Amino acid sequence: MDPSFVPGLRCRATRAITHRRGIVNRAAEGTVRSTRENIGRRLITVDFDCGEKLVLFEHEIEIVEGAREVHP
């Protein structure tokens, strides 16, 4: 697992993500809010700039290169 998913870092979706309220487009950017493990998988909570807050698997997002931590 990638240890770089720390809260406050900027990230982007690696694919279009369908959720119950619609779709977050591929390459949509957001901020990592928290990470946790569940049954051997890492789950990452992301606040997307479009207003959605989603819990995703680590393969669904990537850290934005040159990103700095955003402090709430």
N, C-alpha and C positions, 0 to 999 in steps of 0.2 A: 504494500500500500504506500501511496505517495504521502510523505509527511508534510508536504508543502501546503495542504489545505488548512491553513490557520485562519481563525476568525479575523475579519477585516480586510482580507486580500480580495482584489478584483478578479473576477473569473468570467467565463463565457460558456454558453451551451455548445456542445460539440455536434448536436443534431437538433432537429425540431422535436420539442417535447410536448406531447399531448397531455392535458390534465382536464379536470372536470369543468373548468371555466373557459377552456379554449386551448390555444397553442402558444408556446413560447418559441419564437423562431430560432433557427440555427444561428449561432454567433451573437445572440442576445447577451448583453453584459449585465452583471450584477455583483453583489458583494457576499462573500462567505460569512454567514452568521454563526454557525456552530457545526461541529462534527461529532459523530458518535458511532459506536460499533453495535451491530445487531446480527446475531447468528453468523459471525465471521465476515460480515460485509460492512463497509464503511458507508454511512449515510451522512450527507452534507446538506444543511439547510442554507438556501440561497435566497437573498432578497434581490430580485431582478429589477432593473431600472424601469421596466414597463409596469411595475406595481405588484407583480406576483411574488409570493413567498412560497417556495417549493422545497420539498425534501427529495434529494436526488442521490443516485449512486455515483461513485467517483468517476466512472467512465463516461458519464453524461456531461461533465464539465471539465474545463481546463483553466489553469491560471493564466491570466493575461500577462504576456511578457513585459517586463519592466514595471509591473504593477507595484504600487506601494500600499501599505496598510491604510485602510480608511477607518478612522476612529469615530464611533457613533456619538 
